[in-house]
Amino acid sequence: MNTVLDTVVIGGGAMGSAAAWALSRRGRQVTLVEQFGPGHKIGASHGATRNLNPGYHQPDYVAMLAESLALWDELEQESGVQLLARTGVVNHGPGGDLQKIAAALADAGIRAEFLHLAEAGERWRGIRFDQQVLHICPTAAS
Ligand SMILES: Cc1cc2nc3c(=O)[nH]c(=O)nc-3n(C[C@H](O)[C@H](O)[C@H](O)COP(=O)(O)OP(=O)(O)OC[C@H]3O[C@@H](n4cnc5c(N)ncnc54)[C@H](O)[C@@H]3O)c2cc1C
C-alpha cells in the first residue's frame, strides 16, 4: 500500500520541530520523522536550557530575532507552558559594536539602554565594569 504524505520534515530537533510547527500553522499536514526517541541526547537540542541573546548588530538578523520572540510568546500561549525566562542580557566591552547593536535593537523595537559603570556595578555585583555597558531589557511576555 502506498501512502502519500503532504509534507515531511526529517529531524525532530529544534529546527525540524520549529519548521513542522510553522508549516502546520499554515495548514500543511506535516509528518515529522525523527530517528531517535523524544529528548534524545545524540543531537544538538537536548538539555534543559538555552540562551536567547538578541544582541547582534546585523539589522536583518535582529529583525528575525524580534520575530522569533513573538513566536515564542505564541508557543507559550498555545502550549500553556512558560518556555522563556525573560531575564534581559548585559553586554560589556570595548569598541563600536555595542553602538551598532543598540541601533539594530532600536530598529527592531527591542528595548536596550546604556548604563553608567557605577549603576551596572551596583546591579551586577561581582562584575567589574570598566567599559561601556549595554543592557538589553527583558522582553515582556504578551
Ligand atoms: C551544548 C550546546 C549548547 C548550546 N547553547 C546554545 C545557546 O545557548 N543558544 C543557542 O541559540 N543555541 C545554542 N546551541 C545551539 C543549538 O542548540 C542548536 O543550534 C540547535 O539545537 C540545532 O538544532 P537542529 O534541529 O539543527 O539540530 P539537532 O538538534 O541535532 O536535530 C537534528 C535532528 O535530526 C535527526 N536526524 C538527523 N538525520 C536524520 C535522519 N536521516 N532521519 C531521521 N532523523 C534524523 C537527529 O536525530 C536530530 O534529532 C547549543 C548547542 C549545544 C550542543
The ligand as an ORCA input file, in Angstrom:
! r2SCAN-3c Opt
* xyz 0 1
  C      25.898     22.208     24.415
  C      25.178     23.161     23.473
  C      24.807     24.400     23.947
  C      24.150     25.273     23.094
  N      23.758     26.501     23.569
  C      23.031     27.319     22.795
  C      22.508     28.523     23.305
  O      22.698     28.865     24.474
  N      21.758     29.308     22.481
  C      21.505     28.956     21.189
  O      20.805     29.705     20.494
  N      21.991     27.824     20.669
  C      22.727     27.002     21.447
  N      23.205     25.831     20.930
  C      22.926     25.520     19.539
  C      21.510     24.967     19.381
  O      21.200     24.106     20.461
  C      21.499     24.222     18.056
  O      21.820     25.131     17.021
  C      20.151     23.614     17.757
  O      19.726     22.776     18.820
  C      20.288     22.811     16.458
  O      19.054     22.210     16.216
  P      18.906     21.298     14.943
  O      17.456     20.898     14.875
  O      19.515     21.967     13.756
  O      19.846     20.034     15.205
  P      19.623     18.762     16.145
  O      19.073     19.151     17.472
  O      20.884     17.993     16.120
  O      18.465     17.993     15.411
  C      18.662     17.235     14.254
  C      17.770     16.019     14.412
  O      17.696     15.352     13.173
  C      17.694     13.969     13.435
  N      18.122     13.318     12.204
  C      19.253     13.529     11.509
  N      19.282     12.788     10.403
  C      18.118     12.067     10.399
  C      17.572     11.108      9.509
  N      18.219     10.740      8.386
  N      16.373     10.582      9.824
  C      15.707     10.965     10.964
  N      16.185     11.877     11.830
  C      17.388     12.417     11.546
  C      18.676     13.802     14.589
  O      18.481     12.607     15.284
  C      18.329     15.033     15.435
  O      17.346     14.754     16.414
  C      23.875     24.920     21.751
  C      24.252     23.647     21.285
  C      24.900     22.783     22.138
  C      25.290     21.407     21.631
*
